[in-house]
Structure formats: structure tokens, C-alpha cells
Amino acid sequence: MPLRSDQKAVIASRSITDLVTSDVLSSVPRSREGGRVAEFKEQDLSGARFEDVRLRDAVFDKVDLTGVTIRAARVVDVSIDGDIDNLRVWGVDVVPLIDAELNRRHPDRAKMSPADADGYREAWELLERLWAETVERARAMPEELLHESVDGEWSFIETQRHLVFATDAWVRRAVLGDPAPWDPLDLPHDEMSDVPGVPRDRAVRPSLDEVLALRADRMGTVREVFAGLTDEQLGEMTVPVTEPGYPESESFEVSRCLGCILGEEWHHRMYAERDLAILRG
């Protein structure tokens, strides 16, 4: 629900302490320490101005900060991850520096941005090999742990379900033209609105064998697509799928669709390795 202009003015002129006792917020829960906590959910704060606002220990979840300017800020012990581009600190775009450091730590990461068809095939062979190692580690653990979330993130099995969804969306639907490629176990990203016909069942608890069999099928599809891929096809546009679904009924560059898959597979494997290490501990 968007805020009215007078509510935005209140935000600009009042502290968080004042706000939590005002009618600007519909729900004000208490923190673990018993203090009042301002909670903004499904609010449009575009154009709002925050002055003399204390955001210590605040949590920003699924927010769009495009075009935001932050001045005279104290940014200490802050963790940022997500889709980050053109992030300037003291006038310096730090994204290339971060990108280079991540590639130094993970030399194979640079292969996830291939320039030609052979590069896509090399990247996919690498991902299949890495995932096989991760799955082997997962199989050595009690299966109930693979349904557990770490810090609110997807469990290992939910991660596999999401990657099935990603393949169904960007390869089977967008590239191959299947209007309804979904399996009941598909798990869309949380930020995606519900779309008629696209499954989203967070309560189901498939076995590891069940979800890995589904993953193997979808990974085989990607392998076949990459096997026949040419440099010319990478620059071509997909034929829009007219039936409702995800992604939208639009035409996409093939390289965008396949690059999305490489990125999803790489990042979610890193997340899975991180969480498995915590669960093993």
C-alpha cells in the first residue's frame, strides 16, 4: 500500500522512535530485547527522505535501491549481496574490484560469463562436475537436515526445486517454447508474484532421490541445448510464448536465457555449499 504524500513528509521530519507511535505504520512489533521496531512491509517509500534516522541492526529484505544516494553515512559491519552494479564508494565504482576479487577466490567463476558457444559448453560441464561433488556431500548427511533452512534461506532440497524451476522457465519455456513446462515440485523465487498455472508449494517435502531425479532430467535438457548451440544462435531472439507463465510472453536474447541458467547454477551451488558446511557443523 503506497504511502500518502503527508505520510512521506512525516518520515522526513520524524525519527524512527516517533514513527513507531504514529499511525504511519500499521504494525509495530517488538524486538527480542522488548523495544519497539518499525516494520515497513509492502509500502511504497519512493521519494521518501530519511534524515537523522537510526537504522542500526535494521534488515532490508527484497528491496529495490536503484538510484539511491547515501551521504554522510556510517557504513560499518555491513553485509551486502544481490544484483549489484555501478556501486560507487567515494566516487569509485567498486563492482569491478569486487568482481576481480571473487574471480581470484573462485577462478572458475569467470567461466560463467562465456563469450561463445564453446564457452557455454565448458561452463556447463564444470557446473555438472561441481554439483556432483556437492550432491555427494549432501548424500552423506541425514536427509532431514537437507530440509532445514539456514538463516531463512532455502533448504538444500528447496534449492534443487528452484533450479528445476529456473530451467523450466528460461530453457524449456523461453528457449524451447514449451508454454507449460512445469513440474509440481517447481519452486519459483520468493519475489515472483503468483502466476496462474505455475506451481509454488512450499509445504511439500519430496525425498532427496525424488528431487535429484527431477534435477537430472532438467540438467540433461540443458546439456542437450548446449551441445547443439552455435555462436550465431546466442545472438538470436526467442519466439515469444503467448500463453501466460514465467518469464513473460516476450522475446529474449538466447544468450540472456542461457546466461541466466549459468548464473543461477553457480550462485545457488555456492549457497548450498555454504549452508551444508553450517549444517555439518
N, C-alpha and C positions, 0 to 999 in steps of 0.2 A: 504494500500500500504506500504510494508516494506521500512524502511529507508536504504539507502546505507551505507557502512562502513564509507565513508568520512563524511556523514551527522551525524552519531553517534559520530564521533570524534569531530565534531563541537559542539554537545550538551555537551560533556565532558569539552570543553575548553572555552565555552562562557556562559555568563549569559542569563537569560530569556530576559532581556532588549535587548541584542544583537540579540537574536534569532528572536524576533518579526520583525526585519527589514531585516532578511536574507531570502534566498529562500528555507530554510529547511521546512518552514511551508507554506502550500498552502492557508490558510485562517487565517487572524488575525483580529478578531472583536474587537470592543471597549467595555470596561466595562461601567457600568452605570455611573461611575464617569468620563468617557471620556478617560481613559488611554488605552493603548494597552494591549491586552490579548492574550497570546499564547494559541492556542487551538489545541490539538492533537486528531484527530479522525481517527479511522481505521488505525492506524500506528503501526508497529511492532517495539517497542523500546527494544526488548530483547537484553541484553548485553550492553545497553547504560549506561553511567556513568554520574551522575549529581554531580557536585562539585560547592560549593558556589552558589547554586540555591535557590532563594526565592520562596516558594510555599504558602505564606500566603494567606488565603482565596481561595486556589485552590479547585477544585471539581474533585474527582476521581469517575467516574460512570462506572460500569460494567468493572472493571479492574481485571486482574489476577496478584496477588502479590506473588504467590507461590515462595518460595526460596529467597525472597528479604532480604537483610541485610541493616539495617539502623543504622548508627553510628553517635555519636556526634550530635544528633538531638535535636531540641526543639519541643516537642510534648505537646502543651498546648491548652486546649479548643478544643480537637479533638473528633469527634464522629465517631465510627466505628461500623458497623453492617454488617452481612453477614455470609458466611460459614467460620468460624474462627476455626483453630485447630493448636495446638503447637505454640502459640504466646508467645514468651519469652520477658520479660521485665527485664533488669538487670539479665539475666540468669534464671529467674523464669518463668515456664510455667503458665501463668495467666488464661488460659482457664478453668481449674478445679475450680479455685477460682470464676470466673465469673459464671460458671455453678451452683455452690453451692449457690451463691447469688441469681441467678434467680429462683432457686427452693425454696429458702427461701421466696422470694417475691410472688411466684406463686406455692404453694405447689402441685397443680395438674399437674404441668409441668413434674415432674418426671415420671408420669404415661404414658407419650408419648414415653417412651423407654421401652416397656414391654419385658419380657423375655419368656413368654409363651402365648398360645392361649387365656387363660382366661384373661390375661393382655390386649391383644388387644381388647377383647370384652368390658372390663371395660373402656378402654380408649375411645372407640368409643361411648359408652353410655354417657360418660362425655361430649364428643365433641358435640353430638347431643343436649344435655341439654344446654350447653353453647351457642351454635349457636341459639337455640330457643330464649334465652334471648336477644341476640344481634339483631336478626331479629325483635323482639318485639319493641326494642328501635328504630330501623330503620323505622318501620312502623308508628311510632308516629311523624315522620319528613316529611316535604314536599318532594314529590318524586323527584322534580328537584334537591334537594340537594344531593340525592343519585347518581346522575350522575356527581357530582362535584369531581374534583381531589384536594387533599391536598398535597402541596409541590411536585407536579409532580407524585405522586403515583396513583395507580388505584383508581377509584371511588368505592363506595360500590357495585354497580351493576357489574362493571368490575371484582371486586374481586370474586363475585359469579360465574361469567362466567369462570374465571381462575380455580376455584376449580372444576367446571364441567370438564374442560379440563384435570386437574390432575387425576380425577377419570377415565375418558375415557382412558387416556394414561396408567396409572400404574395398574389399576384394570381390566377394560374391555378389553384392548388390551394385556397388558403384562401377567396378571394372567389368564384371562378368554379366551384369544386367539382370540378375535374379531379383524380382520385386519383393519376394518374401523368403529370404534365406535363413530365417531364424530357427533356432532350437529352443525348446522351453527353458533350457539352462542358461541361455544368453543373459549376460548382466551388463546393462548399459552403465555409463559413467553417471555418478550421482547428480551432476549438474544438468544432465539432459532431462527435459520435460517428458512426461509420459506421451508416447506416440501410439495410437491405435494399432494393434497387431504386433507390436514389438514387446517381447516378454520382459518382465522385471520382477522376479520373485526372489526377494532377499531371504525368505524364510526357509526355502528348500535346502536340504543338506545332502547333496549327492556324495557318493563314495569317491575316494581318490581314483580308483580304477575307472569309474564311470566318467568322471570329468576328463581324465587323461586320454581315454579312448576318443572322446569328442575332440579334444585338442589335437590328437594325432591326425584325425580326419581333416581338420581345418589346416593344419600345418602342411599336410600333403597337397592340399589345394594351392596354397601359396607356392610351394615348391614347383608345382606344375606350371603355374603362371610365370614364375621367374625363369624356368627352364626354356620357355618359348619366347621370352621377352627380347625385343630388339631395341637398339638405340632410338630408332625412329618412333617406336610406339611410346616411348617415355614422354615425348613432346606432344602426343595426340590428346584429344579431348574425349572423355567418355560420353556415351549416349545416355541422356537423362532417363532415369526410371520414373515413369509417370505416376505409378501407384504410391500412396503415402508410405512413409517409412523414414529411416535414417541411413545415410545422410539425406538431405533434402533432394527434391526432384530437380537437380541441376546437373550441368556438365562440369566435370572436373578434369584437370590435367592428370594423366595417368601417373606421372612421377609424384604428384601430391598424394594420391591414394596409396601408392606403394611405399612412399617415404613415411607416411603416417604409420603404416604397419611396422616398419623397421624401428621407428621411434617408440611405439607402444611396447614392442617386444623387448627392446633394450632396457628401457626405464623400468618396466614392471619386473623384469628379472632382477635388476639391481635392488628394487624394493623387496622382492621376495627373499633374496639373499640376506639383506639386512634384517628382515623380520625373523627368518629362520634361525639366524645366529642368536637373536634375543630369546626366541622360544627354546632353543637348545640350552641356553644358559639358565 
